Amino acid sequence: MGVRFRPASDQSLLIYFGQRITLEAHRRVVKLLRLLESEPIEGIRNLHPAYCSLLVKFDALSLGHEELESSLRSYLDRLEDVRLADPRQVEIPVCYGGEFGPDLKDVAALHGMTPDQVIDLYASTTYVVYFLGFVPGFAYLGGLPEALATPRLPAPRKKVPAGSIGIAGNQTGVYPFSTPGGWRLIGRTPLGMFRPDRKNMSLLSIGDRVRFPPVSEARFAALERACE
């Protein structure tokens, strides 16, 4: 798989591992991320992973694009030696449909399915956390079945409840906070996706494997009380 470098600004450099969302590209992004975290390059300020790329922000007074690219290429030569830990398996309970998932029926209709078929397919799939962004704790999840890929809403909602499970194109995710958003909402979880009082403030981390088992409204309410 080829690697491509592109300046993103006068103080940032993008490293692309192809143009498609694949597990192999994801693994290479994570390996480079872990290597740079364990052996930092002086002058790098921040690292921002995405589906198949890594954005490296640096101090332009101490580094230039060509110098940084040269250093990064030596790291790329060592990626095969990086060993990643087994991914963490996370289950996030979800109450689907109704007030919790106001777009479930529309998603089902768009694909010629029943709401129960959408739930069964969505909940039986294991998703991969490719990266976090948008707001703290928002994990972009890949692995959505092609049969469920659905465009965003024509106009975003002004307020999406925290914990809402959404679909946008071929990706899915959970809103950690109440924010505006245009993803199709199919359910909601009572779990706190981001809590500053936890040691690991974000419930999900890059590389995690995630499943969304269905729960009843009564179970949702019980879990919500337990999480308060």
Steps between C-alpha positions, in 0.01 A plus 500: 500500500652833392549792738447858390603824674322830451551835677171599665619844616825676579512305826334166423567196284259224392611140455256296289488121507287471188161657435263227619370409846660162566619315809851481354518879460359536851767271645776698330359829629487360855849351477651833391301679770626262771858522376494880504344498847771269636788667310392861444668725245604833647287777356184297444212655693196282426399181321153463348411156359216454250363209295807451281725794586692666780522879530823611667508855637844641569689811610584677175784688672687176570383267220421517130288273285794333324694445822196353672416277204855363502473418871158342458621277216749340739207426734299351214786258430448358851122458500517124451688475830223675695277259690150617587311371803190290439208738447267565791148361459229746610123449519276807499134423583248676278126557510401515133217688331218709643607819675852356528542441127267731307657415161488121534180459296632729224830308483307174476272636225795634299649151489181298459537349845295487818624687808568166671716392206701822526548444873603136454755586231639804681523327840661183359793693349834575665626853430852645512591833663709666229548835673339754734398853408217751446450534877684331791413131516338478154635182341478451124412135448562301184356165403137602444333240275462631146128422519465768773703779338269803506551867407491769765177691558433775241518753786668436837307498824565793731530264797591131511469337845818369661545127449322497163620236253528639148571390144657725235598342172703187575600607851332498837560656841362608837441864593674556839325832559182675396607682182364588157539215254379355173560128548203262481409403856401136556539463877654630819728369773485598870877469536709815534730509197715778647535580869776728635475331841627168358868411467437415134261782423390356166322165521643397162857512370653461156517132402216382728248249364142598582161327498158651572268240659133602530335561838142576605380842614482365857861379482603833346343687793672272754840546336444874477432517875811291569713737290391815684 
